[in-house]
Amino acid sequence: MNNTTYSIKKSEIERKWYIIDAADKPLGRVAAQAALILRGKHKPTYTPNLDTGDHVIILNASKVVLTGKKLDQKIYRHHSGYIGGLKEIKARDLLNKSPEQMMMRAVKGMLPHNSLGRQMLKKLRVYAGAEHENVAQKPEVWNF
């Protein structure tokens, strides 16, 4: 009896394209589904140390929903590295200014925080509206 675990090789990885429609769905739910697909956890060939995931296109990022009082209370922060260089922006302002960035940050936080996670994030495309430029890849709709 063979008790070895099968590990997929880089040459055997097949990638598909999926579309997630974020309209009227909570930000975290959409980001969690996108992270699941990007990591490849929906496949039986999932390997933790390899990027086995698929490409994800998120549409209607500007119509995403934040539950509770998060629109006014959630604050996104980043620091320039200089003294007094802390920048803050409320969720409502970021959603109006750059909904793509809000979605990217949410998905990035759910991926591994290493070089593998950065590689997975490159397979994510976020669009504020319903149009996208990846029609040639024949993406499938991901329902959740």
C-alpha positions, 0 to 999 in steps of 0.5 A: 500500500502506497501511503505517500501524498501526491504533490503537483508539479509546476508543469501540471498546474492548469489555470482558469479564469473566474468572474466574481460580481461584487454588487450588493455583497459584503466586502469580506465575503467577496474578498474571502472567495477571491482569496480561496480561488487565488490560493487554489483551495477549491481544487483537489490538487491544492498544494500549500507551498505552490501557487496552484490558484486561478485568475480572478476578475472582480467586477462592480467593486464600487457597489460593494457593501460594508455592514454596520457602521464600517463606512464611517468608522473603518480607517485605512492607514499607511505610513510613508516612513518619514516622521509625521508620515501617517496617512489615514482615509475613511472607508467611505472616502476610499470607496468613492476615491478608489474602490479597486484599492479597497478590494485589493487590500481586503484580498491581500490581507487574506493571502499569505504574507510572503513571496507566494502571496505576492505572486498570487495577488498578481492574478487578481484584477479588480474593476469598479464597473461591470466591464472588463478587458479579459474577454479573450480568456473566456472567464467563468462566473463564480457563484457563492 
